[in-house]
Amino acid sequence: MPQLGSLALGAIVKVRENGVVQDFYLAAHGYPSSSRTLLVRRYVLDTQRAFDSVSGAYFSSAIDDYVNNTWLGLLDDAAAREVGNVTIVASHNHPGGTTQAARKAFVLSIKELGRAYQDSGTTEADYANIEGQKLPTASMLTKATTSSGLAVAQWTRSTYHRSTYTSRAYWIGATGIATWNTVVTLGYVRPCFTLPFTIEVNANNEITLKTPSIPHHIKPLG
């Protein structure tokens, strides 16, 4: 069977989520290292969510908690056992700066989606550049849709830095434009994760669980 690393950028990879096959874009090879491939959910999750109830800091946000502690548990064993921690960087609110942490599931940044910060502050561009690099498939990922094809706004992990607005974060609107919004605003979430490039897919590009081979000296029961 072909390996994930042999598939072209932008290919649709199928992963079972809560028992149902879901489509994921193969968004990048070598993310963040040469041995892993980034998969981004093709459609947003069905339920809108607030970024957080208080803060614009991604690593303590409600979205960060949900994708890692709830959504990730919906993936079937074929993918879940191979999802690994990767170190990602996220900006945080005033006094500004960035934080890095290891996560198995996360959402993309403004920079990775190929968009610019709306804030004209001198530090905004610096923070954006630290939050990863523009993905080679960014043009496919900028506009998010539901499974029925409705264009919607998707949250990013990028936050607003001005001292008077410490509870704002960025999303990509339905038209593909990056704007900030208050963290309690409901928006859609599009999780992503990485898998080893050596993991195998079947003829339909679905991640499959390898069946352990039986040593020759062991006879099957019955």
PyMOL commands that set and color helices and strands:
alter all, ss='L'
color gray80, all
select helices_A, chain A and resi 4-6+58-60+62-69+71-74+77-80+124-130+138-141
alter helices_A, ss='H'
color red, helices_A
select strands_A, chain A and resi 12-17+20-29+36-41+49-50+86-91+98-103+144-145+151-152+154-159+168-172+178-182+186-187+192-196
alter strands_A, ss='S'
color yellow, strands_A
deselect
rebuild
show_as cartoon
